[in-house]
Amino acid sequence: MITTKTEKYTLIKPTSKLVSDFLTTFNNRYSEFTGNHLIIDLSEKFNIQIEELMLFLEVSTQHRNNGTSFVVIVQGIDIDDVPDEINVVPTLTEAIDILEMDAIERDLGF
């Protein structure tokens, strides 16, 4: 797992091609990321399935309930098939946009 911290967010990229392996490593290190806005970049994982994205549902909900953003970068997924509890976008630029929109919503009390 490769992590890159910026002033606004932490970008996490898997080093494994298996989502389940990445999620195990991520869950083991999750305490390092609490309080940070997270972007999980799965864009290099080809043919990711909705079922694999659903593995992030619990951690996404937990992270968002703590007042921080959680966004997953995935290409080739119909976003309409993904639950609203998981922010899924196709590019890093859009992920950063989601972080900014989440910050505005928190500032407005939503």
Chimera marker file (.cmm) of the C-alpha trace (Angstrom):
<marker_set name="trace">
<marker id="1" x="0.000" y="0.000" z="0.000" r="1" g="1" b="0" radius="0.5"/>
<marker id="2" x="1.388" y="3.361" z="-1.055" r="1" g="1" b="0" radius="0.5"/>
<marker id="3" x="0.247" y="6.410" z="0.908" r="1" g="1" b="0" radius="0.5"/>
<marker id="4" x="0.778" y="10.018" z="-0.088" r="1" g="1" b="0" radius="0.5"/>
<marker id="5" x="-0.223" y="12.718" z="2.392" r="1" g="1" b="0" radius="0.5"/>
<marker id="6" x="-1.012" y="16.232" z="1.289" r="1" g="1" b="0" radius="0.5"/>
<marker id="7" x="-2.273" y="19.195" z="3.266" r="1" g="1" b="0" radius="0.5"/>
<marker id="8" x="-5.876" y="18.386" z="2.335" r="1" g="1" b="0" radius="0.5"/>
<marker id="9" x="-6.064" y="14.594" z="1.993" r="1" g="1" b="0" radius="0.5"/>
<marker id="10" x="-4.316" y="11.243" z="2.099" r="1" g="1" b="0" radius="0.5"/>
<marker id="11" x="-4.105" y="9.309" z="-1.174" r="1" g="1" b="0" radius="0.5"/>
<marker id="12" x="-3.850" y="5.542" z="-0.836" r="1" g="1" b="0" radius="0.5"/>
<marker id="13" x="-2.944" y="3.204" z="-3.698" r="1" g="1" b="0" radius="0.5"/>
<marker id="14" x="-2.883" y="-0.574" z="-3.406" r="1" g="1" b="0" radius="0.5"/>
<marker id="15" x="0.238" y="-2.510" z="-4.300" r="1" g="1" b="0" radius="0.5"/>
<marker id="16" x="-1.792" y="-5.702" z="-4.683" r="1" g="1" b="0" radius="0.5"/>
<marker id="17" x="-4.138" y="-6.379" z="-7.583" r="1" g="1" b="0" radius="0.5"/>
<marker id="18" x="-6.616" y="-8.110" z="-5.263" r="1" g="1" b="0" radius="0.5"/>
<marker id="19" x="-9.076" y="-5.763" z="-3.611" r="1" g="1" b="0" radius="0.5"/>
<marker id="20" x="-9.555" y="-8.157" z="-0.690" r="1" g="1" b="0" radius="0.5"/>
<marker id="21" x="-5.797" y="-8.167" z="0.069" r="1" g="1" b="0" radius="0.5"/>
<marker id="22" x="-5.680" y="-4.382" z="-0.099" r="1" g="1" b="0" radius="0.5"/>
<marker id="23" x="-8.707" y="-4.064" z="2.175" r="1" g="1" b="0" radius="0.5"/>
<marker id="24" x="-7.098" y="-6.339" z="4.781" r="1" g="1" b="0" radius="0.5"/>
<marker id="25" x="-3.942" y="-4.206" z="4.796" r="1" g="1" b="0" radius="0.5"/>
<marker id="26" x="-6.007" y="-1.010" z="4.843" r="1" g="1" b="0" radius="0.5"/>
<marker id="27" x="-8.126" y="-2.205" z="7.784" r="1" g="1" b="0" radius="0.5"/>
<marker id="28" x="-4.998" y="-3.176" z="9.723" r="1" g="1" b="0" radius="0.5"/>
<marker id="29" x="-3.573" y="0.337" z="9.242" r="1" g="1" b="0" radius="0.5"/>
<marker id="30" x="-6.881" y="2.240" z="9.429" r="1" g="1" b="0" radius="0.5"/>
<marker id="31" x="-6.028" y="3.879" z="12.765" r="1" g="1" b="0" radius="0.5"/>
<marker id="32" x="-3.244" y="5.786" z="10.964" r="1" g="1" b="0" radius="0.5"/>
<marker id="33" x="-5.843" y="7.454" z="8.742" r="1" g="1" b="0" radius="0.5"/>
<marker id="34" x="-8.560" y="8.490" z="11.178" r="1" g="1" b="0" radius="0.5"/>
<marker id="35" x="-9.107" y="12.217" z="11.009" r="1" g="1" b="0" radius="0.5"/>
<marker id="36" x="-7.788" y="12.410" z="7.434" r="1" g="1" b="0" radius="0.5"/>
<marker id="37" x="-9.800" y="12.858" z="4.268" r="1" g="1" b="0" radius="0.5"/>
<marker id="38" x="-9.095" y="9.717" z="2.254" r="1" g="1" b="0" radius="0.5"/>
<marker id="39" x="-8.893" y="9.022" z="-1.449" r="1" g="1" b="0" radius="0.5"/>
<marker id="40" x="-8.517" y="5.340" z="-2.327" r="1" g="1" b="0" radius="0.5"/>
<marker id="41" x="-7.138" y="5.015" z="-5.858" r="1" g="1" b="0" radius="0.5"/>
<marker id="42" x="-8.238" y="1.735" z="-7.417" r="1" g="1" b="0" radius="0.5"/>
<marker id="43" x="-7.955" y="3.096" z="-10.961" r="1" g="1" b="0" radius="0.5"/>
<marker id="44" x="-5.158" y="0.666" z="-11.813" r="1" g="1" b="0" radius="0.5"/>
<marker id="45" x="-7.302" y="-2.307" z="-10.741" r="1" g="1" b="0" radius="0.5"/>
<marker id="46" x="-8.896" y="-3.578" z="-13.925" r="1" g="1" b="0" radius="0.5"/>
<marker id="47" x="-12.396" y="-5.063" z="-14.075" r="1" g="1" b="0" radius="0.5"/>
<marker id="48" x="-13.335" y="-4.155" z="-10.519" r="1" g="1" b="0" radius="0.5"/>
<marker id="49" x="-16.794" y="-5.390" z="-9.655" r="1" g="1" b="0" radius="0.5"/>
<marker id="50" x="-19.562" y="-3.703" z="-7.653" r="1" g="1" b="0" radius="0.5"/>
<marker id="51" x="-19.252" y="-6.500" z="-5.092" r="1" g="1" b="0" radius="0.5"/>
<marker id="52" x="-15.612" y="-5.518" z="-4.512" r="1" g="1" b="0" radius="0.5"/>
<marker id="53" x="-16.605" y="-1.872" z="-4.040" r="1" g="1" b="0" radius="0.5"/>
<marker id="54" x="-19.198" y="-2.932" z="-1.490" r="1" g="1" b="0" radius="0.5"/>
<marker id="55" x="-16.328" y="-4.152" z="0.699" r="1" g="1" b="0" radius="0.5"/>
<marker id="56" x="-15.621" y="-0.465" z="1.355" r="1" g="1" b="0" radius="0.5"/>
<marker id="57" x="-19.170" y="0.363" z="2.475" r="1" g="1" b="0" radius="0.5"/>
<marker id="58" x="-18.592" y="-0.085" z="6.206" r="1" g="1" b="0" radius="0.5"/>
<marker id="59" x="-15.330" y="1.847" z="6.333" r="1" g="1" b="0" radius="0.5"/>
<marker id="60" x="-16.777" y="4.587" z="4.115" r="1" g="1" b="0" radius="0.5"/>
<marker id="61" x="-19.771" y="5.012" z="6.399" r="1" g="1" b="0" radius="0.5"/>
<marker id="62" x="-17.589" y="4.971" z="9.516" r="1" g="1" b="0" radius="0.5"/>
<marker id="63" x="-15.163" y="7.506" z="8.050" r="1" g="1" b="0" radius="0.5"/>
<marker id="64" x="-17.905" y="9.869" z="6.934" r="1" g="1" b="0" radius="0.5"/>
<marker id="65" x="-19.656" y="9.603" z="10.335" r="1" g="1" b="0" radius="0.5"/>
<marker id="66" x="-16.401" y="10.846" z="11.882" r="1" g="1" b="0" radius="0.5"/>
<marker id="67" x="-16.665" y="14.047" z="9.825" r="1" g="1" b="0" radius="0.5"/>
<marker id="68" x="-14.096" y="13.206" z="7.177" r="1" g="1" b="0" radius="0.5"/>
<marker id="69" x="-14.434" y="12.418" z="3.487" r="1" g="1" b="0" radius="0.5"/>
<marker id="70" x="-13.894" y="9.038" z="1.848" r="1" g="1" b="0" radius="0.5"/>
<marker id="71" x="-13.653" y="8.768" z="-1.953" r="1" g="1" b="0" radius="0.5"/>
<marker id="72" x="-12.775" y="5.797" z="-4.170" r="1" g="1" b="0" radius="0.5"/>
<marker id="73" x="-11.316" y="6.274" z="-7.650" r="1" g="1" b="0" radius="0.5"/>
<marker id="74" x="-12.532" y="3.550" z="-10.007" r="1" g="1" b="0" radius="0.5"/>
<marker id="75" x="-12.906" y="3.504" z="-13.747" r="1" g="1" b="0" radius="0.5"/>
<marker id="76" x="-15.450" y="1.507" z="-15.709" r="1" g="1" b="0" radius="0.5"/>
<marker id="77" x="-18.163" y="1.351" z="-13.043" r="1" g="1" b="0" radius="0.5"/>
<marker id="78" x="-21.688" y="2.632" z="-13.542" r="1" g="1" b="0" radius="0.5"/>
<marker id="79" x="-21.936" y="5.087" z="-10.664" r="1" g="1" b="0" radius="0.5"/>
<marker id="80" x="-25.722" y="4.668" z="-10.608" r="1" g="1" b="0" radius="0.5"/>
<marker id="81" x="-25.156" y="1.081" z="-9.398" r="1" g="1" b="0" radius="0.5"/>
<marker id="82" x="-23.097" y="2.230" z="-6.398" r="1" g="1" b="0" radius="0.5"/>
<marker id="83" x="-24.833" y="3.126" z="-3.112" r="1" g="1" b="0" radius="0.5"/>
<marker id="84" x="-24.811" y="6.796" z="-2.109" r="1" g="1" b="0" radius="0.5"/>
<marker id="85" x="-22.779" y="5.916" z="0.998" r="1" g="1" b="0" radius="0.5"/>
<marker id="86" x="-19.685" y="5.386" z="-1.160" r="1" g="1" b="0" radius="0.5"/>
<marker id="87" x="-18.303" y="8.292" z="-3.189" r="1" g="1" b="0" radius="0.5"/>
<marker id="88" x="-16.969" y="6.794" z="-6.436" r="1" g="1" b="0" radius="0.5"/>
<marker id="89" x="-15.340" y="8.878" z="-9.167" r="1" g="1" b="0" radius="0.5"/>
<marker id="90" x="-13.219" y="8.046" z="-12.222" r="1" g="1" b="0" radius="0.5"/>
<marker id="91" x="-10.313" y="10.498" z="-11.694" r="1" g="1" b="0" radius="0.5"/>
<marker id="92" x="-8.185" y="12.088" z="-8.991" r="1" g="1" b="0" radius="0.5"/>
<marker id="93" x="-9.367" y="15.557" z="-10.052" r="1" g="1" b="0" radius="0.5"/>
<marker id="94" x="-12.982" y="14.566" z="-9.439" r="1" g="1" b="0" radius="0.5"/>
<marker id="95" x="-12.032" y="12.989" z="-6.102" r="1" g="1" b="0" radius="0.5"/>
<marker id="96" x="-10.505" y="16.284" z="-4.977" r="1" g="1" b="0" radius="0.5"/>
<marker id="97" x="-13.674" y="18.068" z="-6.134" r="1" g="1" b="0" radius="0.5"/>
<marker id="98" x="-15.751" y="15.712" z="-3.963" r="1" g="1" b="0" radius="0.5"/>
<marker id="99" x="-13.537" y="16.522" z="-0.962" r="1" g="1" b="0" radius="0.5"/>
<marker id="100" x="-14.137" y="20.225" z="-1.519" r="1" g="1" b="0" radius="0.5"/>
<marker id="101" x="-17.910" y="19.745" z="-1.879" r="1" g="1" b="0" radius="0.5"/>
<marker id="102" x="-17.990" y="17.636" z="1.306" r="1" g="1" b="0" radius="0.5"/>
<marker id="103" x="-16.125" y="20.398" z="3.151" r="1" g="1" b="0" radius="0.5"/>
<marker id="104" x="-18.681" y="22.969" z="1.993" r="1" g="1" b="0" radius="0.5"/>
<marker id="105" x="-21.553" y="20.729" z="3.112" r="1" g="1" b="0" radius="0.5"/>
<marker id="106" x="-19.958" y="20.270" z="6.536" r="1" g="1" b="0" radius="0.5"/>
<marker id="107" x="-19.466" y="24.040" z="6.841" r="1" g="1" b="0" radius="0.5"/>
<marker id="108" x="-23.157" y="24.558" z="6.021" r="1" g="1" b="0" radius="0.5"/>
<marker id="109" x="-24.194" y="21.925" z="8.563" r="1" g="1" b="0" radius="0.5"/>
<marker id="110" x="-25.464" y="19.199" z="6.213" r="1" g="1" b="0" radius="0.5"/>
<link id1="1" id2="2" r="1" g="1" b="0" radius="0.2"/>
<link id1="2" id2="3" r="1" g="1" b="0" radius="0.2"/>
<link id1="3" id2="4" r="1" g="1" b="0" radius="0.2"/>
<link id1="4" id2="5" r="1" g="1" b="0" radius="0.2"/>
<link id1="5" id2="6" r="1" g="1" b="0" radius="0.2"/>
<link id1="6" id2="7" r="1" g="1" b="0" radius="0.2"/>
<link id1="7" id2="8" r="1" g="1" b="0" radius="0.2"/>
<link id1="8" id2="9" r="1" g="1" b="0" radius="0.2"/>
<link id1="9" id2="10" r="1" g="1" b="0" radius="0.2"/>
<link id1="10" id2="11" r="1" g="1" b="0" radius="0.2"/>
<link id1="11" id2="12" r="1" g="1" b="0" radius="0.2"/>
<link id1="12" id2="13" r="1" g="1" b="0" radius="0.2"/>
<link id1="13" id2="14" r="1" g="1" b="0" radius="0.2"/>
<link id1="14" id2="15" r="1" g="1" b="0" radius="0.2"/>
<link id1="15" id2="16" r="1" g="1" b="0" radius="0.2"/>
<link id1="16" id2="17" r="1" g="1" b="0" radius="0.2"/>
<link id1="17" id2="18" r="1" g="1" b="0" radius="0.2"/>
<link id1="18" id2="19" r="1" g="1" b="0" radius="0.2"/>
<link id1="19" id2="20" r="1" g="1" b="0" radius="0.2"/>
<link id1="20" id2="21" r="1" g="1" b="0" radius="0.2"/>
<link id1="21" id2="22" r="1" g="1" b="0" radius="0.2"/>
<link id1="22" id2="23" r="1" g="1" b="0" radius="0.2"/>
<link id1="23" id2="24" r="1" g="1" b="0" radius="0.2"/>
<link id1="24" id2="25" r="1" g="1" b="0" radius="0.2"/>
<link id1="25" id2="26" r="1" g="1" b="0" radius="0.2"/>
<link id1="26" id2="27" r="1" g="1" b="0" radius="0.2"/>
<link id1="27" id2="28" r="1" g="1" b="0" radius="0.2"/>
<link id1="28" id2="29" r="1" g="1" b="0" radius="0.2"/>
<link id1="29" id2="30" r="1" g="1" b="0" radius="0.2"/>
<link id1="30" id2="31" r="1" g="1" b="0" radius="0.2"/>
<link id1="31" id2="32" r="1" g="1" b="0" radius="0.2"/>
<link id1="32" id2="33" r="1" g="1" b="0" radius="0.2"/>
<link id1="33" id2="34" r="1" g="1" b="0" radius="0.2"/>
<link id1="34" id2="35" r="1" g="1" b="0" radius="0.2"/>
<link id1="35" id2="36" r="1" g="1" b="0" radius="0.2"/>
<link id1="36" id2="37" r="1" g="1" b="0" radius="0.2"/>
<link id1="37" id2="38" r="1" g="1" b="0" radius="0.2"/>
<link id1="38" id2="39" r="1" g="1" b="0" radius="0.2"/>
<link id1="39" id2="40" r="1" g="1" b="0" radius="0.2"/>
<link id1="40" id2="41" r="1" g="1" b="0" radius="0.2"/>
<link id1="41" id2="42" r="1" g="1" b="0" radius="0.2"/>
<link id1="42" id2="43" r="1" g="1" b="0" radius="0.2"/>
<link id1="43" id2="44" r="1" g="1" b="0" radius="0.2"/>
<link id1="44" id2="45" r="1" g="1" b="0" radius="0.2"/>
<link id1="45" id2="46" r="1" g="1" b="0" radius="0.2"/>
<link id1="46" id2="47" r="1" g="1" b="0" radius="0.2"/>
<link id1="47" id2="48" r="1" g="1" b="0" radius="0.2"/>
<link id1="48" id2="49" r="1" g="1" b="0" radius="0.2"/>
<link id1="49" id2="50" r="1" g="1" b="0" radius="0.2"/>
<link id1="50" id2="51" r="1" g="1" b="0" radius="0.2"/>
<link id1="51" id2="52" r="1" g="1" b="0" radius="0.2"/>
<link id1="52" id2="53" r="1" g="1" b="0" radius="0.2"/>
<link id1="53" id2="54" r="1" g="1" b="0" radius="0.2"/>
<link id1="54" id2="55" r="1" g="1" b="0" radius="0.2"/>
<link id1="55" id2="56" r="1" g="1" b="0" radius="0.2"/>
<link id1="56" id2="57" r="1" g="1" b="0" radius="0.2"/>
<link id1="57" id2="58" r="1" g="1" b="0" radius="0.2"/>
<link id1="58" id2="59" r="1" g="1" b="0" radius="0.2"/>
<link id1="59" id2="60" r="1" g="1" b="0" radius="0.2"/>
<link id1="60" id2="61" r="1" g="1" b="0" radius="0.2"/>
<link id1="61" id2="62" r="1" g="1" b="0" radius="0.2"/>
<link id1="62" id2="63" r="1" g="1" b="0" radius="0.2"/>
<link id1="63" id2="64" r="1" g="1" b="0" radius="0.2"/>
<link id1="64" id2="65" r="1" g="1" b="0" radius="0.2"/>
<link id1="65" id2="66" r="1" g="1" b="0" radius="0.2"/>
<link id1="66" id2="67" r="1" g="1" b="0" radius="0.2"/>
<link id1="67" id2="68" r="1" g="1" b="0" radius="0.2"/>
<link id1="68" id2="69" r="1" g="1" b="0" radius="0.2"/>
<link id1="69" id2="70" r="1" g="1" b="0" radius="0.2"/>
<link id1="70" id2="71" r="1" g="1" b="0" radius="0.2"/>
<link id1="71" id2="72" r="1" g="1" b="0" radius="0.2"/>
<link id1="72" id2="73" r="1" g="1" b="0" radius="0.2"/>
<link id1="73" id2="74" r="1" g="1" b="0" radius="0.2"/>
<link id1="74" id2="75" r="1" g="1" b="0" radius="0.2"/>
<link id1="75" id2="76" r="1" g="1" b="0" radius="0.2"/>
<link id1="76" id2="77" r="1" g="1" b="0" radius="0.2"/>
<link id1="77" id2="78" r="1" g="1" b="0" radius="0.2"/>
<link id1="78" id2="79" r="1" g="1" b="0" radius="0.2"/>
<link id1="79" id2="80" r="1" g="1" b="0" radius="0.2"/>
<link id1="80" id2="81" r="1" g="1" b="0" radius="0.2"/>
<link id1="81" id2="82" r="1" g="1" b="0" radius="0.2"/>
<link id1="82" id2="83" r="1" g="1" b="0" radius="0.2"/>
<link id1="83" id2="84" r="1" g="1" b="0" radius="0.2"/>
<link id1="84" id2="85" r="1" g="1" b="0" radius="0.2"/>
<link id1="85" id2="86" r="1" g="1" b="0" radius="0.2"/>
<link id1="86" id2="87" r="1" g="1" b="0" radius="0.2"/>
<link id1="87" id2="88" r="1" g="1" b="0" radius="0.2"/>
<link id1="88" id2="89" r="1" g="1" b="0" radius="0.2"/>
<link id1="89" id2="90" r="1" g="1" b="0" radius="0.2"/>
<link id1="90" id2="91" r="1" g="1" b="0" radius="0.2"/>
<link id1="91" id2="92" r="1" g="1" b="0" radius="0.2"/>
<link id1="92" id2="93" r="1" g="1" b="0" radius="0.2"/>
<link id1="93" id2="94" r="1" g="1" b="0" radius="0.2"/>
<link id1="94" id2="95" r="1" g="1" b="0" radius="0.2"/>
<link id1="95" id2="96" r="1" g="1" b="0" radius="0.2"/>
<link id1="96" id2="97" r="1" g="1" b="0" radius="0.2"/>
<link id1="97" id2="98" r="1" g="1" b="0" radius="0.2"/>
<link id1="98" id2="99" r="1" g="1" b="0" radius="0.2"/>
<link id1="99" id2="100" r="1" g="1" b="0" radius="0.2"/>
<link id1="100" id2="101" r="1" g="1" b="0" radius="0.2"/>
<link id1="101" id2="102" r="1" g="1" b="0" radius="0.2"/>
<link id1="102" id2="103" r="1" g="1" b="0" radius="0.2"/>
<link id1="103" id2="104" r="1" g="1" b="0" radius="0.2"/>
<link id1="104" id2="105" r="1" g="1" b="0" radius="0.2"/>
<link id1="105" id2="106" r="1" g="1" b="0" radius="0.2"/>
<link id1="106" id2="107" r="1" g="1" b="0" radius="0.2"/>
<link id1="107" id2="108" r="1" g="1" b="0" radius="0.2"/>
<link id1="108" id2="109" r="1" g="1" b="0" radius="0.2"/>
<link id1="109" id2="110" r="1" g="1" b="0" radius="0.2"/>
</marker_set>
